[in-house]
């Protein structure tokens, strides 16, 4: 296959697209060759990755470095028996080897699955059992969990350890030393080419509403992230982009790999171990002159509690957030403290960025934004009919044409596919409304909507109202069974330091919500917690709170 510029059409580093923006998907495409190796040939010294750990150690990698190291890793994986189509489970912390091995697997045409390091042995066993993986790659800090999971599932999966040795395991570090003198000649491919329609990776969903499902993406998926990186994150070749994400989350693909490298931007990786401390982030933004920044709403809520005025954030020009809707109060305080707006984006493990706030078009605070170019999105009722303006509806993505970056389907789960794909549409299970100007407003997951006394109440609006109260750090709202109303609105609240639970505070919070939103939406019950249950990616597990309430019946 002839060499192309990184990323296929449109060209990397181009200016913001015209309204007729589209992404051309070639028949054959491989991110490892067509982006990483193409940049290595075109601008070998261009910065690709800047890695920093909590002890202040730094490692810098150019695209030439990534090409050479990924080629060597690919040869090692081939020696281990990994061939095109094999599934490989990669559970590594935020270390450079994750990027090297992922690019190597892509070059081989293997199908990789990134996994969060917070998974338990039971979580791992479930994934290995249903995924049929040929190899597991992890590090010494997580190897014991993999060993327990393999025993639990009675599996014979090969295991590789990075930066260590274990009996019966392949030592990546030792083998790479041996392979360092056997790197392929410049320009040689490791294996055959991959079609854009070949399987690339399998994500597991976050499991907020049940067992995780396997989400299959093909080799065109990286191209879909041109929308994420160029149009939403507004990346240029000169940018150093920081997405705060574990390597196991789909968010890492959104912000730490595909779109950023297609655009020629460098990614900044902060290797966090143990409990997260938000106070570590502002000094990094200042010291490394981060220009574009993305983190989930949970972390923005922590950051606005800090005194940000003592840091020079003058190089920071674009802030975005996705994963869950961001409350308007958080957006307001962030702008007050930094002078920067947080631009929201919406997508799923199953998609790239498909709704968002884009440069040049200011969105009302709290809005999801507008559909991304190439994505035809409507709001439907339960019968598949479009709803009117300012009416609640299911987010529906048209398959005619199928947008670049939409997943291929759920693996080995036809029931989920039948539920999600209907009559030429993909239904996300999320509810939203659209205003007169075409802006979308998130209401909640279908399962999250509360049905109380004949009203349908989205938890997000109530949570946003609670967050405007000076005592509230975090809030989660669910429906709690009630013999008269069917359900009542119940709020679980985490207080800011200096505030204590009291009956008076409960009353104050209820009155505050009544004054901010429709009075019937106020929480009739409030429970104070030290922390909210969250998924590995930081999303609030409302289903866990709902189940708790159901058990009280």
N, C-alpha and C positions, 0 to 999 in steps of 0.2 A: 504494500500500500504506500503511495507517495506521501512524503512528509507534508504536513499542513501547518499553518500558523496555529498557535495554541488556542484551543476552544472551538474551532470551526466557526462558521459565520454566526453572528457578527464578529469582526476582528477584535482582538483583545485591546483594551485601552481606548476604545472609541468613545465618543461623546454620548450624552444621553440620547436614547432612540427617539425617532419620530413616532407619531401615532400609529403608523403602519409597521411598527417593530414586530419582527418575527424571528424565530430561531430555526435555522436549517439543520436538520438531522441527517447526516450522511448514512449510507448503508453500513459502512464499517466505521467504528469509533472505539477508541480506547483511551481513557483519560491519562493513563500512565505514559503512553507514547505520544499522544496528540497534544498533551498539555505539558507535563513535566519534562519529557525529553525534548519537546519542541522548544520550550523556553531555554533548556540547557544548550541547545544548538544555536539559538538566536541570541540570547543574552546570558551566557553561562554564569556570570557573577551576580546576576540579579538575585536579591535576597528573597528567600522562600519562607524561612521559618526562624523565629527568634524564640528560644526556649529559656525560661527562667524558673528556678525553684525557690522555695521559701527561705533557703539559706543564702540566696543571692548569687548562686552559680548561674552562669550563662553559657548557652551553646547557640551558635549561629550556623545556618545552612543555606547555601545557595542552591539554585536549581541544578547546577552541575553536581553538587554534593548529593542531592536527592536522587538524581539519575544513577550515579555510580553505586550508591549504597542500595538502592532498590533493585538494581540489576543483580548485585551480589546476593541479596536476600532471596530474589526469585530463583537463582540457581540452587541455593540451599533448599528451598521449599521443593523444587523439582527432585532433588536427591532424596527428600523425605517422602516422595511418592505423590506429591500434590500435582494434579493435572487439571486441565480446563473442566469446569463444572463442579469440581469438588467443593464442599462447604467447609469453611474454616471459621472457628469461633475465636474471636480476638478480645480478650479481657485484660487490658493493660491500663495503667494510670496514664497521666498526661506526660509521657516520655517520648523523645524523638523516634524511638523504635516503632511506636504505633504508626506514625506517618510512613516510615520506611517500609514496614511490612505490608501496610494496606496498599501502597502503590505497587509493591512487588506482586501481591495477590491479584491486583487488577491487571497487571501486565500478563500474568499467567492465564487470566480468564477464570480463575477460581472465584467462588462466590463467598464473600466474607460477611460475617455478622459481628458488628461491634457490640460489646456488652459492658454495662456499668460495673465498676469495681465494687460497688456496694451490694451487689447481688449476694444472696445467701447460698449455701450449698444446695438447699432445696430448689431455689430459683434456677440455679445452674443445671441441676439434674433435670428439671422439667424441660428446659430449653435444649439440652443435649439429647434428651430422649425423643422429642418430637422433631428435632432439626436434622438428625442424621449426619452429624459432622464427622469429617475425616480427621480433623486435627483441632486441638485446643491450644491456644497460645496465651500464656499468662506470665506473671512475674512472681518472685519469691513471696511477696506479701499476700498473694491470693492463691498460691499453689495448693495450700492445704484444703481450701474450699473446693477446688477442682477435684482433688483426690477423693474427697468425701462424696462429691457429686457423682464421680465415675463409679465408686463403690456402690452408692445408693441405687444407681440405674443399671448396675451390672454391665457396664459398657466396656468396649475394647478400643476406645478412641485413643489415637496417638496424642501425646502431650509434649509441648515445647515450652521451655522456661527461658525467659529473657533475663540476663544479668544474674546467673546463678547456675547451680547444678543440683540435680536430683536423680537418684537411681531410677533407671528405666525411662527417663525423660531425655529429649533432645535439648542440648544446651545451645541456644541461639548464639550467645556471646562467644563460646569456644569455637563453634563451627564457623562463625563469621571471621574469626582470626585466621582460620585455615583457608577460608575462601577469598580472603583479601588479595591474595596473589593470583587468583583465578578469575578476576572480573573479565567479562566479555569485551571484545574489541569494540571501540567506539562505533555506534550506529547499528550494531547487530541486535536483532530482536531475540528475546528469550523464547518465545513460542509463536504460534500462529496468531492471526488477527482475530478480533472479536467483532461481531455484528452489533449494531446499536440495539438490536432486539434481544441479544443474549443476556442471561441473568448476570447481574453485577453484585448485588448485596441483598441481604435479608435483615430487616429491622424487626425487633419484637416491639409491639405496642407497649405503652406504659402500664396497661392493666388497671386503669382507673375504674372500669366498669365490668371487670371479669378477668379470666385468664388472658395473658398476653397472646396476641395473634401474630403470625409471621407475615410480614409485609415485604413483597418482592419488588425490587426495582431493577430495571435493565440498564444497559450501558449508555442510554441516552439521558439518564437521570442527572449526571453532572451538568449537561448542557442546560437543563431546566433551571439550574441555579444561577445562570446568567441573570435571570430576573431578580433572584434574591440578592446577589452581590452588586450588580451594576445599577439596577433600577431602584432597589429599596435601600441597601446599605450605601449606595452612591460611591462605590469604590473607584479609585483611580490607580494607575500603576505606582504612584508615589506613596500610597497609603500604607500604614502599618495598622492592621485591623486586629482588634481584641474581642473575641466572643468568649464569654465565660461559660464553658460547657465541659462536662465530662466527656471523655472519648466515646463512651457507650451510648450517648444520646444522639438522636437524629439531628439535634441542634448543632452537633459538631460538624456534620456534613454541610449544614446551612452556613456555618460561620468560620470553620477552621480548615477547609480543604477545597472543595470543588469550585465554587464560584470565585473565591478569592484568587486561587492560582490561575484560573482561566483569565481573570482580569490582570494578572501579573502583580497583584498586591502581595505583600508579605503578611504572614499571620504571626501574632504574638501569643505564646502559650505560657500560662502560669500553672506550674505543677503544684497543685494543692493536695496536701495529705492531711487527713484528720478533719477536725471540726472547722467549718468555714468561718472566717473572721472578716467581715466586710471592711474593717479599717485597713486591711492590707491592700485594697484595690486603689484608692486615690493616689498613694505614693507611686504606684506603678504607672498610672496614667500620666503623671507628671514626669517621672524619671525617663521613661522610654518614649515620650512625646507621641503617645497613642493618638491617632487621628480619627479613627472610627471605632465605636464601642457598642457591643450588644450584650445584654444580660437579661435573665428572666425577671418578671415583675417582683418575685420574692426578694431578689437581691437589690433591685432599685428601692424597695421599701426599707431595706436595711441601710442603704447608702444615704438616704435623705435624713436619717437620724444623726448622721455625722456632721461635724463642722467642716464643710468642703471649702470654705473661704481661704484656708491656710495653704491650699495647693494651687499651683499654676497649671490650669487646664486649658491654656490658650491655644494649644495645638489641636485640641479635641474639637471636631467640627460637626460630627454626625453621631447621634445616639439613637439606637433602635431597640425594640423589645418584642419578643414573641413567646409563645408557649402557653400563656394564659392572658386574658385581657388585662390591661393596665388601668388602674383606677385613676380618674381625672385628678384627684387630689395629689397623687404621687407625681403626675406630670407637672402640676402647678408648682409643687415645692422644688422639684428638680430644676425647673427653669428659673425659679427665684434664686436658687443657690449657685447655679452654674451659668445661667444665661442661655442654656441650650434646651431645645424641645426634644422630647422622646417621641420618636415616630413608631407607631405600632405596626405590626405585621401579623398576618394570620396564615396558618398552614397547619399541616399535620405530619405525622410520621409518613403518611401515605402520599404527601405532596411536597412540592417546593413552596416558596412564598406565592400565594395565589390571591390574597387581598392585602392591601397595605397602604400606608401613607407615603407617597412618593415625592421627591424633590420638585419644587415648582407648583405644588398644589397643597396648600395648607388644609389640614383636616381639623374638624372640631375636636377638642380634647375628649378622649374616651372613645372616639370612633375607631372602628377597625380599618377604615379607609375605603378604597375603591378596588374593584377587580384588577388584577395585574394584566398587562398586555398578553394576549394569547389565551386568556382564561375567560370563558363565557360563564357567568355565575348568576343564578336566579334564586329566589326564595319560593319554596313550594309548600302547599298544604299536604296533609297526609295522603291525598289522592293524586299528588303529582301536578297539581294546578298552581300556576303562579299566584302569589298573594299580592294584595295592593300595597301602596305606600304606607309606611308606619304600621305595618301588620307583621305579626310574628310568622316566620316560616322556616322550613328546613333549608339549610344551605345546600344547593344543588349545583354540581359542576357538569357542564355539557361535555359529552364525549364526541361531539361532531363539530369541529375536529377534536381529537383527543389531545389535550394540552401536553406539551413536553414537560416531564417531571412528575406526572401522575403515575402512581404505582401500577404494576401489571395486574396485581390481584393478591388475595390472601392465599398463602400456600396451604394446601390440604385442608381447606375450610370452605367448602362450597356453600354451606348455609350462610356464612358471613358474606360471601360474594353475592349470593342471591338477594340478600337484604340490602346491600350497599349499591349494587348496580341494577338500575331499573329503567327500562325504556329509553336508553340513550343518555342516562344521567348517572353520576356518582353522588350519593348522598353521604354527607360527612357525619351525620348524627348531631350536628351542632345547630342551634337555633339563633336566628338574627332577625333584625328588621332593617329596612332601608328607608331613609328619609327622602324628602322632595328633591334634594340636590344629588342623590345617588350615593350617599355615604352609608356604609353598613354599620350596624350597632349590634354588638354581641349580646345575646340573652342568656345562653347557657347550653350545656349538653342536654340532649333530649331527656335523659334520665334525671337531670338536675332541676328541671322546671317544677315548681311547687304548685299544687292545685289546692287552694284553700278557699272554702266558702264560695265556690264557683269562679274565683279569680285564678288566673295563671300568672305566677310571679317568678321572674328570673332572679336567681340568687345574686348575680353580679351587681345589679342596681342597688340592692340592699347592702351588700358588702362595701360598695363604693361609698354609700352614705355613711356607714359606720366608720370608715377610714378617715372621713373628714373630721371626726371628733378627736380632740387633742389627746385623749387617753388611749386611743386604739392603735396598736402596732400592726395587727393582722386580724382578719375576720373570715369566717366561713359560714355560709348560710345554707340550711337544708330544710326539707319538710319533715315535721315530726307528727306522727299519728295523733289524731284528735277525734274523740267519739262524736262530736257535734259538727265540726267544720271539715272533717275528713283529714285535713292536715293543717298545722299552724306553721308559721315561719319561726324557725329557731336559729339563733346565732351563737356560734362558738367564737369567743373573743380572746385574743392575746393582748395584754396591756403593755403599754410602754413603761420603762423604768420610772419609778416614782409614783405610780398609780396602783391602788389596791382595790380588789373586788368589794362591792357593797351594794345593798339594796338601793341606795340613793343613786349609785352609778348606773345600775340597771335602768332605773326610771329615766335618768338623764339621757342614756343612749336611746331608749325607746322614743322619747320626745324629740330627740335630735333627728332620728330617721323620719318621724312624722313630718317634721318641718322641711326636710330636704326632698323627700319623694312622696308619692301618694300615701295617705295615712293608712290604707288597708294593707300596705306592704311592711309595716313595722314588725319587728320580731317580738312575738308575744312571750317568748322564752329566750333567756340569755344564759349561757354557761361560760365561765371563765376557765381557760386552759393555759398551761405553761407553754405549749407549742401545739401546732396543728399537724395532723398526719399528712405526709406528703409522699409522692412517688420519688423514685431515684432522680428524676429530672426536675424535682422541685414543685410539681403541680399538686395542689391540694386534693387529697383523697376524700371528696365529699361522700362517695359511696360508703366509705368506712364509717363516717359520722352518721349517715342515714341508717346503716345496719345497726349501729349502736342504739339509735332511737327505736327502731323496729323491735329490738329485743326487750325493750321496756314495756311493751304492750301487756 
